[in-house]
Every structure is written in structure tokens, then in C-alpha cells.
Amino acid sequence: MSDYCKGCAYNPKERLGKNACPFNFFYWDFLDRHRSKLESQGRMSFILGHLDRISPEELESIRQQAREWHVQQMSA
């Protein structure tokens, strides 16, 4: 929807991996961590449905990548 990502080193289409856009894995990690609060918001059901389609293994990898990225950025 925009060209903000043009020239960025990260790939906005990837959720995981060294080239994954941090906004992607932080987005899914946030939704997962705050799911209980977001479920009461009717408009979130569509988005949470997408979260349900992510395998437990991939979701754990997303959580791990978000934690590692935080640690790496805080120590930089």
C-alpha cells in the first residue's frame, strides 16, 4: 500500500528468518501475547482467524525470533 519498504534490507513478505521484516514477526507475536484481550473486540476476529492458521511450530519460532530481536537491539 506504500513504498516505505522500498530499499529496506528486510523482506516484508517473510514472517521468519534473517530477512524477515521485524514488523511482521512482532505483529504476530503481539497478537498471540494479547489474544485474550483482543478476542472481545469483534473486529479482531478476522485477524485472529489468520493467527489460528499459523502452525504451533511456526508461532513458537515467531515468538523466539521476536525475543531474540529484542535482546539483540537492547545490547546494541
Secondary structure, DSSP 8 states (H G I E B T S, - for coil): --STTTT-SSBTT-SSSTTB-HHHHHHHHHHHHTHHHHTTSGGGHHHHHHHHTS-HHHHHHHHHHHHHHHHHHHH-
